[in-house]
């Protein structure tokens, strides 16, 4: 990740652990992990986000099964501080910063044959089986770190408006992961690859107009993350990285063209990428199974805001190789339609 002129990117091993929260009410500190097994076609993602100044955490577990079923659980357990990422049964442990981490979950999982039913969460949780679930995964970093906190040259922090902030710091890393999912009386061994990230700072999910985020792995030595983030004025920021030969080649330009179903959920996509080194890639993606999620917030003025995030386990192809990952599409919903498709 490049710093703008007069700034630099700061990232230390201590950033793997929880920070002293800012005064902002909407301070968030979160870690996210995904994993996809290329042989067994099973995958999932996990997120804990502490919101200590609001007294709760956001906990999400999502598992994609080989037959197309998706298991999901979400909770907002109460917390009293910001000392660890351990809430609602989901626990993240830093074994060795930037190298080894462990993710475990013990709790319930709603298993859906028709994952689109999560568009109406209360109904989905009532009409689908909710079973016991255990997850244990060991993550190993297979890449350098990408990102950190943008600070001024003297190390001082930037001035951010908490109302318009998504994070003041963010980093990512491609990983290998192994372990298992136990869902009811079913057990799935997992041996694959994925991506993890961490963010901290003030966050409202409505601070970004829309984005496309495509993390993918083709193996231990070839992986990508393609990102396009667009603000309400229509200005887009393209970014990401290509992992090759153990190093990141940063993405300078990216375009993503998507196919949609009747609900405006992505079904396939084609991306073109150009990197700092001058390399060019064409990536095709086909969504294998998808779950629609949402975040709602009422502003102090009484406005109802709705954010939709569609999370699709996706099979990608590039340079003759097949890989797996996620297509995560975030949109604010206005008049019932994603803003990225409103024009």
Long-range contacts (C-beta under 8 A, 24 or more apart in sequence): 1-146, 1-147, 1-148, 1-239, 1-250, 2-250, 3-150, 4-150, 6-152, 6-153, 7-150, 7-151, 7-152, 7-153, 7-158, 8-150, 8-151, 8-152, 8-153, 9-147, 9-148, 9-149, 9-150, 9-151, 10-148, 10-149, 10-150, 10-151, 10-155, 11-145, 11-147, 11-148, 11-149, 11-171, 13-97, 13-98, 14-97, 15-148, 15-149, 15-169, 15-171, 15-198, 16-94, 16-97, 16-98, 16-101, 16-198, 17-94, 18-50, 18-82, 18-83, 18-84, 18-85, 19-82, 19-200, 20-82, 21-52, 21-53, 21-82, 22-162, 22-168, 22-201, 22-202, 23-53, 24-53, 24-162, 24-165, 24-201, 24-202, 25-53, 25-54, 25-162, 26-51, 26-53, 26-54, 26-162, 26-165, 26-202, 26-203, 26-204, 27-51, 27-52, 27-53, 27-200, 27-201, 27-202, 27-203, 28-167, 28-199, 28-200, 28-201, 28-202, 28-203, 29-82, 29-85, 29-198, 29-199, 29-200, 30-58, 30-85, 30-198, 30-199, 30-200, 30-203, 31-85, 31-92, 31-196, 31-197, 31-198, 32-196, 32-197, 32-198, 33-92, 33-101, 33-103, 33-137, 33-139, 33-175, 33-177, 33-194, 33-195, 33-196, 34-194, 34-195, 34-196, 34-215, 34-325, 34-326, 35-137, 35-139, 35-175, 35-177, 35-190, 35-192, 35-193, 35-194, 36-64, 36-192, 36-193, 36-194, 36-217, 36-313, 36-324, 36-325, 36-326, 37-189, 37-190, 37-191, 37-192, 37-324, 38-192, 38-193, 38-322, 38-323, 38-324, 39-191, 39-192, 40-66, 40-188, 40-189, 40-190, 40-191, 40-192, 41-66, 41-288, 41-324, 42-66, 42-181, 42-188, 42-190, 43-190, 43-192, 43-194, 43-313, 43-324, 44-135, 44-181, 45-194, 45-311, 45-326, 46-90, 46-92, 46-103, 46-105, 46-135, 47-90, 48-85, 48-86, 48-87, 48-88, 48-90, 48-91, 48-92, 49-203, 50-79, 50-82, 50-85, 50-87, 51-79, 52-79, 52-80, 52-81, 52-82, 55-79, 55-80, 57-87, 57-88, 59-87, 59-88, 59-89, 59-90, 60-90, 60-293, 61-90, 61-105, 61-107, 61-109, 61-133, 61-135, 62-291, 62-311, 63-109, 63-133, 63-135, 63-181, 63-183, 64-288, 64-289, 64-313, 65-111, 65-183, 65-188, 66-188, 68-113, 68-115, 68-288, 68-289, 69-111, 69-112, 69-113, 69-115, 69-289, 70-111, 70-112, 70-115, 70-118, 70-289, 70-290, 70-291, 71-109, 71-110, 71-111, 71-112, 71-133, 71-183, 72-109, 72-110, 72-112, 72-115, 72-118, 72-291, 73-107, 73-108, 73-109, 73-110, 73-133, 74-121, 74-293, 75-107, 98-141, 98-145, 98-173, 99-140, 99-141, 100-138, 100-139, 100-140, 100-141, 101-138, 101-139, 101-196, 102-136, 102-137, 102-138, 102-139, 103-135, 103-136, 103-137, 103-139, 104-134, 104-135, 104-136, 104-137, 105-133, 105-134, 105-135, 106-133, 106-134, 106-135, 107-132, 107-133, 108-132, 108-133, 109-133, 109-183, 111-183, 111-184, 112-291, 115-289, 115-290, 115-291, 115-292, 116-263, 116-265, 116-290, 116-291, 116-292, 118-291, 118-292, 118-293, 119-263, 119-292, 119-294, 121-294, 129-184, 131-183, 131-184, 132-182, 132-183, 132-184, 133-181, 133-182, 133-183, 133-184, 134-180, 134-181, 134-182, 135-179, 135-180, 135-181, 135-182, 136-179, 136-180, 137-177, 137-178, 137-179, 137-180, 137-190, 138-177, 138-178, 138-179, 139-175, 139-176, 139-177, 139-194, 139-196, 140-175, 140-176, 140-177, 141-173, 141-174, 141-175, 142-174, 142-175, 142-176, 142-193, 142-220, 142-221, 142-223, 142-243, 143-173, 143-174, 143-175, 143-223, 143-243, 143-246, 143-248, 144-173, 144-246, 144-247, 144-248, 145-171, 145-172, 145-173, 146-171, 146-172, 146-173, 146-225, 146-241, 146-248, 147-171, 147-172, 147-197, 160-201, 160-202, 162-202, 163-202, 163-204, 163-207, 164-204, 164-207, 165-201, 165-202, 165-203, 165-204, 165-207, 166-199, 166-203, 166-204, 166-205, 166-207, 166-208, 167-199, 167-200, 167-201, 167-202, 167-203, 168-200, 168-201, 168-202, 169-199, 169-200, 169-201, 170-197, 170-198, 170-199, 171-197, 171-198, 172-196, 172-197, 172-215, 172-225, 173-197, 174-215, 174-217, 174-223, 174-225, 174-243, 176-220, 192-217, 192-324, 193-217, 193-219, 193-220, 193-223, 193-323, 193-324, 194-325, 195-223, 195-225, 195-325, 204-297, 205-295, 205-297, 205-307, 205-309, 205-330, 206-295, 206-297, 206-305, 206-307, 206-332, 208-330, 209-332, 209-339, 209-340, 210-329, 210-330, 210-331, 210-332, 210-338, 210-339, 210-340, 211-329, 211-330, 212-256, 212-258, 212-269, 212-327, 212-328, 212-329, 213-326, 213-327, 213-328, 213-329, 213-330, 214-240, 214-256, 214-269, 214-271, 214-283, 214-285, 214-314, 214-316, 214-325, 214-326, 214-327, 214-328, 215-325, 215-326, 215-328, 216-283, 216-285, 216-314, 216-316, 216-323, 216-324, 216-325, 216-326, 217-323, 217-324, 217-325, 218-316, 218-318, 218-321, 218-322, 218-323, 219-321, 219-323, 221-245, 221-246, 222-321, 222-323, 223-323, 224-251, 224-273, 224-281, 224-283, 224-318, 226-251, 226-254, 226-256, 226-271, 226-273, 226-283, 227-251, 227-254, 228-254, 228-255, 228-256, 230-340, 240-273, 242-273, 242-275, 242-279, 242-281, 249-275, 249-276, 249-277, 249-279, 250-275, 250-276, 251-275, 251-276, 252-276, 258-329, 260-341, 263-292, 264-337, 264-338, 264-341, 265-290, 265-292, 265-310, 265-312, 266-290, 266-310, 266-312, 266-327, 266-329, 269-314, 269-327, 281-318, 281-319, 282-318, 283-316, 283-317, 283-318, 284-316, 284-317, 284-318, 285-314, 285-315, 285-316, 285-317, 285-327, 286-314, 286-315, 287-312, 287-313, 287-314, 287-327, 288-312, 288-313, 288-314, 288-315, 289-313, 305-332, 306-332, 306-333, 307-331, 307-332, 307-333, 308-332, 308-333, 308-338
